[in-house]
Amino acid sequence: MKLLPVAVALLFPFFISAQNGSEQDVEQGRALFRSNCAFCHGLTAGGGRGPSLISAKLVRGSTNDDIKNIIRSGVPGTSMPSFENIEKDDLDKLVRYIRHLGGSNVISVPVNGDADAGKRVYGRSGCAGCHRIGDEGSNFGPDLSRVGSGRSSDYIHQSIVEPSADIPAEYEGVTLFTKDGKKITGVRVNEDTFTVQLRLGNDRFALFNKSELKEVIYPKQSLMPAYKTLPAKDLQNLLAYLDSLRGQQTSGADAIKTKGIK
Amino acid sequence: MRRLALGLLALASLSAQQVTSDRLVNALKEQQNWLTYWGDYSAIRHRDLKQINTSNVRNLRLDWMYQTGETGAFETVPLVVDGVMYFTAAHGIAVALDARSGRQLWQYKHAFPSGRNATAVNRGLAILGDRLFMVTADSNVVALEAKTGRKIWQAEMAPWVPGTHYASLAPLVIKDKVIVGISGGEQAVRGFIDAYDAKTGERAWRFYTIPLKGEPGGDTWLGDSAQHGGGPAWMTGTYDPQLNSLYWGVGNPGPDLFGDVRKGDNLYSCSLVVLDPDTGKLKWHFQFTPHDTHDWDAAETPMLLDIDWKGKPRKVVVQANRNAFFYVLDRETGEFLMGKPFARQTWAKELDNKGRPILMANTEPNTDGNRVCPGLAGATNWMAPSYNPQTKLFYLAVREQCDIFYAAPPVLIEGKSYWGSVFRGVTDEKESGSLTALDPATGETKWAFKYFKAPWAGTLSTAGGLIFSGDEDGYLMAFDAATGENLWKINTGTRLVTSPMTYMVGGRQYVTMPSGGSILTFALPQ
């Protein structure tokens, strides 16, 4: 290390170097993938927090250079970081590995179900009470305007029926007990040694000095309820609807569109 | 008017005093000054100043601020010599200021040859006579006139090859020599410590931290792996004038995470080496982490203390190591006296009676990743600890954070990093940290003030009963040295990544902390 390795690693993950040779390249690409990409895209690239790279639809160009650009530059407005320090050889191997996964013509596989019916399920289940699509809904939970391009359908499914399985850091809940006996729960927007800032369900901030608090608790459970009793058909339609959300609903969503995997 | 003129004359003559080698040896007799990077040769970072103390520190406020215009990590620790402050910033900048007002006296900007993208941080200066010494990111040592900032000489530590050697530390002056070390532990270098003649810039000696085949210790490396074995010497050492011994922490072996290509103990990586500063000859060494594969270098401060050890006074060198153990060694002989964990660690069952770790299973980096605490950045790091002779406690920044370590065979390409795979912070528990007060005679924690995040800022101790330190969210804080109670804080607006220092000019005590691109200096209201 020499500077600040954790921070450096987050911004510019380091890559192993590797030798030439096609099959070897795929293997080395796999090793690169496992240590750098699998965390979000899944060990076998089937998706997770990040989209599946086997069935992803490449809407803004599908050449190797396009994919390399995504890796190097990241996708602004999403959790895809920029891997700008990756060596050229390693980038080639990663792309070869990604190509190897889906063949040279990666095709988007749509989710079965009736997206229009799913939209109605979304409406009557109260999802908009916490989530936002385009300009409508609440900022309390994750914005779903382009959830179909950013998340695999398996991940979305899990998020609906078992939301506590993976809670993104920016939506972690926190419960505060004030010295005057109040209990307040919200999304933790920021926190440091002496202060904590929450977003509440009513879309307001709650801002505290910790000296005003008796206790700060981090629940392991997601703030989102688990929709386990949703009828299977409704769930499938809802998944089809969410999968169809690709950020094209409003000009606001367009503004965050960048070229790359959508 | 006449009186004012006389006063100015007195100040002028004061600032014209030469900083002799003798003054450096006796730096602690000049409590108003801060003559070396660590404040003195022993690196206790304690000042017998008490104008700012536990009862009035709540009134401490920003007195002046100097903006360098630089961005990035500001890791310097200023010197203060008779009312003038000297410090460095990234991009080869050195600055002299009026330490009372922050007004600039001069600024030096190193002229890098075109095309050199040399952006490493810089940690500060050394002074001798009327000369200042700094290193540059492209591995040069530069001597400057203290009065003007004009360059006197420049000496190359290593040829510039992008992605290999670089330099970032504050030099250490001993007698007539300027002692520096090289950085580049991840870049397949072979580390060294150099001494240069302060007058001429000629190299007086070089000590390679990594011995080759046929040299003592060379058999602790597989094949010719020592040629690229790392072991940078990227932080400033300490010095005992009585023993004439130089103490220097050596960095990690390379490749960092993949140890199979360099089987063996890999001396003198992750070791304390003790040198004769006149010749650069090794007196003794102690290796904290043999065959390290977690980047736990030994660059942390080797602090020199005279303490009661089992009822008798003993000269010791102590180090809170990145591997989460606090070590006490005899400073004269190198005898291992004690090693105790000061933070959570999941890699060593214990240390044997020579101080060698007995490893736990499944702690090596591998292709699927192994979770180990502390993480790669260590349970502490280069940020300075301090020691208060009144409380007899050692104060350090502790990082509680774990990583998953991966390994894969790297290919050696000059100019490319040589990690041997990657590391990633765990996501199922939050990092945290603390300011911790340890009894160096027992290794026991006396108190700890918990931080929300793992810190990167060091500590300062004063006779005002205070410990100053900073956290990762930008708070500069003052604590009661005896109890750990937080007495004062200010949010400086960005993460703090160096150590505070204090000085006195014109009867007024100041506390300085670099933050962002600014030097922030605090004092009590007048």
Interface residues (C-beta under 8 A of the other chain):
Chain A: M1 K2 L3 L4 P5 V6 A9 L10 P13 F14 F15 I16 S17 A18 Q19 A31 R34 S35 N36 F39 E87 A169 E191 D192 T193 F194 Y218
Chain B: A73 A120 V121 Y166 S168 S183 G184 G185 E186 P232 W234 N252 D295 D297 T367 D368 G369 G375 L376 A377 N381 Q401 Y406 A408 P409 P410 V411 I413 K416 S417 W419 G420 S421 V422 F423 R424 G425 T427 K430 K450 Y451 F452 K453 A454 W456 D471 D473 G474 Y475 K489 V497
